[in-house]
Amino acid sequence: IAEVEHLVEPGEIDPDHIHVPGIYVHRIFQGSGYEKRIEKKTVKIERG
């Protein structure tokens, strides 16, 4: 089972951009309520 954020039509994405081989995916569903979280915040300290 593969959960996706965006469901697109066949042929709309270059196969080289897919990270899971289709042979392993038997079902696809489009999830909802995604929250984009910051995994690593990097800040630059101004020196003057």
PyRosetta script that sets phi, psi and omega in degrees:
from pyrosetta import init, pose_from_sequence

init()
pose = pose_from_sequence("IAEVEHLVEPGEIDPDHIHVPGIYVHRIFQGSGYEKRIEKKTVKIERG")
pose.set_psi(1, 133.2)
pose.set_omega(1, 178.0)
pose.set_phi(2, -120.3)
pose.set_psi(2, 126.6)
pose.set_omega(2, 175.1)
pose.set_phi(3, -97.0)
pose.set_psi(3, 132.6)
pose.set_omega(3, -177.3)
pose.set_phi(4, -125.0)
pose.set_psi(4, 152.5)
pose.set_omega(4, 174.8)
pose.set_phi(5, -82.8)
pose.set_psi(5, -40.2)
pose.set_omega(5, -178.6)
pose.set_phi(6, -128.5)
pose.set_psi(6, 127.1)
pose.set_omega(6, 178.1)
pose.set_phi(7, -100.0)
pose.set_psi(7, 124.4)
pose.set_omega(7, -177.0)
pose.set_phi(8, -120.0)
pose.set_psi(8, 166.1)
pose.set_omega(8, 179.6)
pose.set_phi(9, -73.6)
pose.set_psi(9, 151.6)
pose.set_omega(9, 176.6)
pose.set_phi(10, -57.0)
pose.set_psi(10, 136.5)
pose.set_omega(10, 179.6)
pose.set_phi(11, 88.5)
pose.set_psi(11, -6.5)
pose.set_omega(11, -177.5)
pose.set_phi(12, -78.3)
pose.set_psi(12, -21.2)
pose.set_omega(12, 179.7)
pose.set_phi(13, -117.1)
pose.set_psi(13, 140.2)
pose.set_omega(13, 175.6)
pose.set_phi(14, -64.1)
pose.set_psi(14, 127.0)
pose.set_omega(14, -179.7)
pose.set_phi(15, -55.3)
pose.set_psi(15, -25.5)
pose.set_omega(15, 178.6)
pose.set_phi(16, -71.3)
pose.set_psi(16, -12.6)
pose.set_omega(16, 179.3)
pose.set_phi(17, -95.5)
pose.set_psi(17, 3.2)
pose.set_omega(17, 178.8)
pose.set_phi(18, -91.4)
pose.set_psi(18, 131.9)
pose.set_omega(18, -174.9)
pose.set_phi(19, -97.5)
pose.set_psi(19, -9.6)
pose.set_omega(19, 179.4)
pose.set_phi(20, -122.6)
pose.set_psi(20, 122.4)
pose.set_omega(20, 178.4)
pose.set_phi(21, -59.2)
pose.set_psi(21, 134.5)
pose.set_omega(21, -178.6)
pose.set_phi(22, -58.1)
pose.set_psi(22, -24.6)
pose.set_omega(22, -179.2)
pose.set_phi(23, -62.5)
pose.set_psi(23, -23.4)
pose.set_omega(23, -178.6)
pose.set_phi(24, -93.5)
pose.set_psi(24, -5.7)
pose.set_omega(24, -176.9)
pose.set_phi(25, -105.5)
pose.set_psi(25, 119.6)
pose.set_omega(25, 178.6)
pose.set_phi(26, -108.4)
pose.set_psi(26, -23.6)
pose.set_omega(26, 179.5)
pose.set_phi(27, -139.2)
pose.set_psi(27, 145.4)
pose.set_omega(27, 176.7)
pose.set_phi(28, -130.7)
pose.set_psi(28, 135.4)
pose.set_omega(28, 171.9)
pose.set_phi(29, -137.5)
pose.set_psi(29, 149.6)
pose.set_omega(29, -179.3)
pose.set_phi(30, -95.3)
pose.set_psi(30, 117.7)
pose.set_omega(30, 179.3)
pose.set_phi(31, -77.7)
pose.set_psi(31, 176.5)
pose.set_omega(31, 178.6)
pose.set_phi(32, -143.9)
pose.set_psi(32, 165.2)
pose.set_omega(32, 176.9)
pose.set_phi(33, 71.3)
pose.set_psi(33, 37.8)
pose.set_omega(33, 179.9)
pose.set_phi(34, -73.0)
pose.set_psi(34, 138.9)
pose.set_omega(34, 176.1)
pose.set_phi(35, -119.2)
pose.set_psi(35, 119.0)
pose.set_omega(35, 179.7)
pose.set_phi(36, -80.7)
pose.set_psi(36, 109.9)
pose.set_omega(36, 179.4)
pose.set_phi(37, -101.3)
pose.set_psi(37, 150.7)
pose.set_omega(37, 176.7)
pose.set_phi(38, -81.7)
pose.set_psi(38, 121.0)
pose.set_omega(38, -179.0)
pose.set_phi(39, -80.8)
pose.set_psi(39, -38.5)
pose.set_omega(39, -180.0)
pose.set_phi(40, -147.5)
pose.set_psi(40, 116.5)
pose.set_omega(40, -179.0)
pose.set_phi(41, -95.9)
pose.set_psi(41, 127.3)
pose.set_omega(41, 179.2)
pose.set_phi(42, -120.8)
pose.set_psi(42, 129.4)
pose.set_omega(42, 179.0)
pose.set_phi(43, -124.4)
pose.set_psi(43, 152.4)
pose.set_omega(43, 179.1)
pose.set_phi(44, -107.7)
pose.set_psi(44, 128.6)
pose.set_omega(44, 179.0)
pose.set_phi(45, -90.8)
pose.set_psi(45, 124.1)
pose.set_omega(45, 179.0)
pose.set_phi(46, -74.6)
pose.set_psi(46, 129.6)
pose.set_omega(46, 176.8)
pose.set_phi(47, -112.7)
pose.set_psi(47, 135.0)
pose.set_omega(47, -175.8)
pose.set_phi(48, -143.6)
pose.dump_pdb("model.pdb")
